[in-house]
Amino acid sequence: MRVSVTAVALLLAGAATALDSPHRKGVRYPQKNNHRLSSRAVTVADHGNYRYLTSQTKRFLVNGTAIPEVDFDVGESYAGLLPNTPAGNSSLFFWFFPSTNPKAQDEITIWLNGGPGCSSLDGLLQENGPFLWQSGTYKPIRNPYSWTNLTNVLYVDQPAGTGFSPGPPTVNNEEDVANQFKSWFKHFVDTFNVHNRKVYITGESYAGQYIPYIASAMLDTKDHQYFNVKGIQINDPSINDDSVMTYAPAVRHLNQYLNIFSLNDTFVKDVNERAEACGYNKFMDAALTFPPPKNFPVPPDPSKNNCALWDEIIQAAYYVNPCFNFYHITDFCPYLWDEMGFPSLAGGPNNYFNRSDVQKVLNVPPTDYAVCGDTTIFPKGDQSLPSALGPLPGVIERTNNVLIGHGWLDYLLFANGSLATIQNMTWNGAQGFQHAPVEPLFVPYHYGLAELWSSTAPNPFILDAGAGYMGTAHTERGLTFSTVNLAGHEIPQYTPGAAYRHLEFLLGRIDNLSALGNYTA
């Protein structure tokens, strides 16, 4: 979740005064007590089938029957703080969910949210965790698309200063981020005795910066006992400059969804003429050529010649739709109430992880938790190159298993911005994709949330949670690019079936994303 400085200034100064910023401190509020499940104490002697419960890990054990507001047993999980020393001088918060899937025994999948400075518990509670409490819903429910059905999942708040991970931040660039994460992960591996595991790193948004740098640093060690990286997945990622990811594709994306934006003809005509004059159309035409031109064009500078068109489109969108959400452009008023206050952007008090009873269950000290903190994670700004211009091509070459996913309904980081970036990368002996990505993304037909919630099972073709051909999926030389038609910035939140299929592909459970067939779990 990365917004340009220009855009932030615009939103604060103008139409976005209607927007309640997600980057705020959480509000403590009276706790409800409608827990339906009688909690039980869990000790080492009462571990049942808990694979990872030992005298060394028992201090991190989460009582799966005592999570506030959750009226079912979440099962085995562990949460708390571990040091990020020696590279850092603090600690990082984690929540680890082992999987009962027998195919997961030799692997671990890490999930990171972006920001920078946004907690990975947002991904857990709103996207792919074993229980969900999503925008507009009354209470937590089981997630039939939980990634723990497939693999062991580790959510981490990082760098220090994010979520439950105490600050102050001490990183100046992505190399610092990677080194501190490596130090932390080594402590985790030793604590939970998960040596020699295949490691997959997944995430979204600004994690498109974090993950390639972390994966590259791990691969550099050639230490399979701790850092056996086998693949990465980055959704709607920040992998290049704003000029490519946000500004160059903005007007054409507006044109693609004019019926949703509903902006007046005069404004649309004006921004289209200026997109042509600024050189955005010429750049995108050349950048989206297959195979790409050897002399790749330089993107126009949005700070010059009145070319910051994305900012103006956002302002116009708020005039027409006061609840416009650039993370998911089909949102309209009213804002949906959200237990975390984000990404719905509705007002508080609504900060689940700021509750003292929740923090006690998660084995953390009293913390003023915010899903996206007010602190500056990079006090001097992120000094690193965009990951696509740095480590990402090398990670592709060393794993031959990188997936970039992108939702078409995201109006912050664009699918065609990612694709233009890919066309300017060189990996495994060639530049960019040689063929346009047109192969279909197939998501199996399956029972959806409506059927599971009501305990009925009508024809899944009627109330399905999202299935069939839902986008595109194209692979060349170890890199897969997959778009999802109905997803916004957070693919697992809006199209959980597609995200689940992506993970199956990353883990090697299916051969390709166009194949027909059922889920593997």
N, C-alpha and C positions, 0 to 999 in steps of 0.2 A: 504494500500500500504506500505508494510514493507519489506525492503531488509536487509539481514544480513550484519554485519560489514565486514565480509570476502568478501562478494559479492561486496559490494560498493568499497572496495579497489581494487578488481580485475578489476571492470568495469572502474574505474578511471585510472588504470595503464596500461590497455591493450587495447583489441580490442574495448572496448566501447568508445574510444575517438570519434568514429563516432556518438555517441549518445548525443544529446543535452539534458542535464539534465532538468527534469521538475521542480526540486527544485531550482528555481531561481526567482529573482525579475522580476515582469512584466515590460514591456516597454510601456511607453506612446507614442502615435503616433497620427498623424493628423486624425481628425474624418471625416468619410464620412457623407454625408447628403442626403441619398436617401430614407428617410422616406416617405412612400406613404399614411400614414393615418394621417389625420388632428387631432391633439391632442385637447382635450377639458379639461377645468378645472373641477375638481371634488371637490365638497364641501359637507358639511354635509347636506345642503339643496338639493343637487342633488345626493342623494345616491341611488335612484332607489330601487333595491331589495337587496342592500348591507346589509347583516344580521349583520355584526360586526362593522359597522361604527357608532361611537358615539363620543361625545365630548372628551372622553378619548383616543380614538384610531385614531382620524383623523390625528394626526401628523405622523402616520405610513402609511397612505393610499398611495398606489402606483397607479398612473394614468395609467390604463391599455392600454390607447391609445398613451402613450408617451414614451414607452420603446424603446430606440434607436435600429434601424434596424428591429424592429418587426412591420410588416405592417398589424396587426390585433389587435383587442381588447382582451387582455388577461383576462379581467374581474376583479373581486374583489380580491385584495390581499393587504398585509400589510408588510412593511419591516422597519427595523431600529435596534436600539440598546436598550437593556434593561439591568439593572444591574444584576450581579451575586452575589450580597451581600445578607446576611452577610458572607457566606462561602468563597466568593472570594472578590477581591478588584477592579474589572474591570467591563466590560459589554460584552454581547454576541450579535452578529448579528443574526437576523432571517428574513426569508421571509415566510409568512403564506398565504396559498391559501385555502380559504373555498371551500367546494364542494356543488354543487346543488343537489347531490344525497340524497333523503329523508332518506335513511338508514344510513346516516353519521351524523345525527343530534346529537347523543349522544356519539360521538367518536372523537378522534384526533390521527393522525399517524405522528410520528416524523421520519425524515430521517437524518442520520449522515454518512458522509464520514469518511475515516480513516486517514492513514498517518503513524504515527501521524502528525498532522499539515496540513491536506488537507481539503480544503473548501467544504462544502456540496453543494455549488452552482455548483460544478462539476456534482453532481448527478442531480441537477435541469436541467441544460442546456444540458447535454449529455445523461441522462438516463431516468428519469421518470417525468419530470416537464411538465407543460401545453404547453410549447413551447420548441423546441429543436434546437440547432445549433451544429450538430455533425461533426466529422472529415470528411473533403472532401466535405462538402455541402456549397452552395453559400450563404445561408441566413437562418434565423430562420423560422421554420414551426410549424404549430400546431401539437401536439403530440396526435394521436388517442389512444395511450396507456397511456395517462397521469393518474397518480394515483389519481389525483383530480376527475376523473370520478367516483371513488369509495368512496373516503373519504376525510376529511379535512387533508391537508398535511402541515407540519411545518418543514422547512429546517433550521438548526442551525449550525453556525460556532462555534465549540467548540473543545477543551478548549480555554480560552483566549490566544490570539496570533495566532489564526488560521483565515485565510481569512480576513474578515472585523472586526473581534472581536479584539479590541486593547489589546496589551500585557502590560507589559511583562508576560510570563507564570509564574504561581505560583503553579503549581502542581508537586508533586513528585511521585504520585502513582495514581492508579485508584480510591481509596477511595476519594482522593482530587477531582478528575474529577467528581465523582458521587455527592459529596456534593455541589460543585459549580453549577453543572447542576440542581440539585434539587432547590437550591436557585433561580437560574434564572427562572426555569419553574414555580415556585410559583408566581413570578412577572408577567410572561406571562399570567397565568391563571387568576390572578386578573385583569389585564389590559383588557383582552378580554372577561372576564366573561364566561369562559368555565369550570366552576367548575363541579365536579361530572361526568366528561367524562371518558369513557373507553379509556385507553391510550395504543397504540401500538408503539413499538420502532423498527425501521428498519435501516439497513445500511449494509456496506460491509467492507472487508479488516480489518484494525486495529480497526474499529468499533466493530469487534468481541471481542475486549478487552473492549472498552467503554461500550457497550450496556448491557452485563450481569451484570456488576458492577452497572451501573445506575439503571437498573431494580430492582436488588436486594435491593439497598438502598431505592428505592421508596416503594417496597413491605414491607420493614422493618418498615416503618412508620405506616402502616395500616390506612393510611389517604386517604380514597376514594374521599374526596373532591378535592384533588390535584393530587394524585398519584395512581390512580386506574388502575394499569398495568394489561392488559388482555392477552398480548402475545408479543413475540419478533421474529424478523426475521433477521438473519445475513447471508450474502452471501459471499462466498469465504473468510471465516473469519480467522483472526489470533486468535486462541484459545488455542494454545499449543506452545511448544518450536520449534525453527527452525529445530531441529534434527528430529522431527516427521512430521511437516507440510511441510518442504521443502527438506531436505536431504534424508531421508529414502526412499521416493517414487520416487526420481528423475530419476534413471536409468530405472526402469520399465516403467515409463511414457514416457521416451525417446523411449523405445522399441515399445511402443504402437503407437507412431507417427513418426516412422523412416522415412517414405516417405515424411513427411513435413520437418524434420530437414535436411535430405539428408547429413548426416555426413559420413565420409569414414569408411570402414569396420574395419580398424586397430584400429581407435579410439573407435568405438563401442565395439569391442571385449575387448579392454583394460578396459573400464569403467565397463563393465559387470563382468569381472573377479575380479576387485577391489570391486565392490558392494557385490559380494559373500564373498570375504575375509574380508571386513569390517563388515559383519554381517547384512547388510541391507535386503537381501533377507530372511534370517531366521526371522528377526524381523517382516517384513511385512507379511510373511506367518502366523505367530502366531497371529499377531494383527488383521488380517482380517479373523478370525475364528468365526463362528456363531453357538452357543453362544461362547463368548470369554473365553480364559483360565483364571482360577482363579488367577494363578501366572503370571500376565501379564509381558511380557518381557520388559527389559530396552532398550531404543533405543541406537544405537551406537553413540559415540561422533564424530561428523564430524571434529573436530579440531585435532584429533589424527590419526596417522597411514596413513596419506595421503588420508583421506576419505572425503574431501570436494569436492565431485564429481559434485554436482550441479554447483559450480563455474566454473569448467572446461568445463562442457557441455554448459554453457552460453557463455563462451569465444569462444568455437568451433563454436557455432551457429552464432556468429557475423562474424566469418571469412567467413562462407558460405553465410549468408544472412545479409549484413551490416545493414539492417533495421529490424532485428529481434526484436520482442516485446514480452517479457515474460509475459505480461498481456494478450496477444492474439496471439498464436503462428502461426496462419495462415496469419499474416501480412507480406507483402513483400514490397520492394522498388517500388516507392518512398514513403517516409513518406507523409501521407495526411496532407494538411494544416488544422490547427485546430484553431478555434477562441479563445480558451483558452490556446493553446500551450500544451495541455495534454488531454487525454493520447496518442495522436498520436505521440508526441515527435518531431514534425516538428519544424523548426526554427521560430523565431518571425519576425517582431513585430506582436503579435497576442494575446492580453490580453483584452478581452471584458470588464471584470469587473474592469479593471484599467482605463477605460475611465471616464473622469470627468462628462460627461453628463449622463452616466449610474449611477454613484455614486450619482448624484443629485436626480435622479428618485427614488433611493433606500433609500433616507433619511440618508445617511451616510456622515461624513466629508471626505475631501480629504484623500485618503488612498493609500499607495503603496501596492496594492493588488497583491498577488501571489496565484495561485490555490493550490500549495503546498509550504509552506513558507520555508525560509532558517533558521528561528529561531528554536531552540531546545525546543519543547513543554515540555519535561521533562528534565530540566537542569541537573539532576543527573541520568537520565535514569529512565525508568518506573520500580519502585521498587516492583510492584505487581506480584503475581503469574499469570500465564496464566489463562484466565477465566474458561477454562474447568477443571482446577485443583482447582478452587475456587468457584465462585458464580453460574456458569452456571447450574449444577445439581439442585441446590435449586430453581432457577428460573423455571426450567421445572416442578418441583414438585408443585410449588405454582401457576402456571398458566395452566399447562397441555396444553400449546399452544406455542411451540417453533419450529421454522422452520430454519434449516440450509440448504442453497442452495449452489450448487457448480458447476461452469462451467468446463467442461473437457479440454478446450483449454487454461486454466490458467497454466502457468509454473512457478509461484512464490509460490503460496499456492495450494497444490494439493488436489483433491477430495479424494484420498485415504489417505491423511494425516488427513483430517477431519474425515473420517470413522474410521481410526485407533484410533483417539482421542476419538471418541464416544465409541468405544469398551473398553476403559479404564475408562469410567465414570460409576458411579453408581447412579441411580435415581429411584424413585418409586419402591423400593424393589428388584431391579435386576441390574446386570452389563451389559452394552452394549445392542446391539440388539441381540435377540435370533434367528433371521432369517435374511438371506442375503437380502439386499434391491434390489429387482428385479422387483417390480411392475412398470408398465409404467406410465410416466407422459404424460397426454393428454392435448394438447392445442387446443382450438376450431378453426375450419376453419373460416376465416374472411377476409375481405378486407384488403389489406396491404397498405403500404405507397405509393407504385407506383400507385395504383388505385386512392387513395385519392388525390395525388399530381396532377395527370393528369385529375381528375374529370371524369374518366371513371370507369366502373365497369365490367370488364371481369370476366370470371369464376375465382373465388378466388383460385381454385386449381392450376391455372397457375401462377399467380403473387402474391401468398399469402406471407404475411410477416413472416411466420414461424408458422406452425400448424401441427397437427397430434401427433404422438408419438415422443416426443422430449427428452426423458431421463427417469429417474426413480424417484419414489416417495414412500417412505416407512415410516410408522408411527408405533411406539411402545411406549406406556405408556407416551403419551404427547409430544414426540419428533418426528418430521418429518425431514427426510434427503432426499433431492431431488437434483439429478444431471441433468445438461442440456448439451446435446451433443455438441451443436454448440456455446456455450457461453464461453467467456474468463473470465477475472477477474471481469468484471462488467456485471452481468447478464442482467439488464434492458437495457443496451446499445446494446448488441449483439443479444439478444433474448427477445424483449419487450413483446411479447405475453406470453412467459413462466413466466416472472417476474410478469406480470399482473395477471396471474392465481395463482401464489404463494400468491399474496396479497389478492385475493378473498378468498383463503383458510384460511389465517391468520385471516381475519376479520370475518370468519364464514359464508360467503356468499355461499360457496359450502362445501359439506361434505367430499370429498376426491379429491386428485389430479389425480386419474385415471379415474374418472367418465367422460363419454361422455356428451356433451351438450354445450350450447352456453355460452358466457360471460353473467354475470348478469347485466352489464351496458356497 
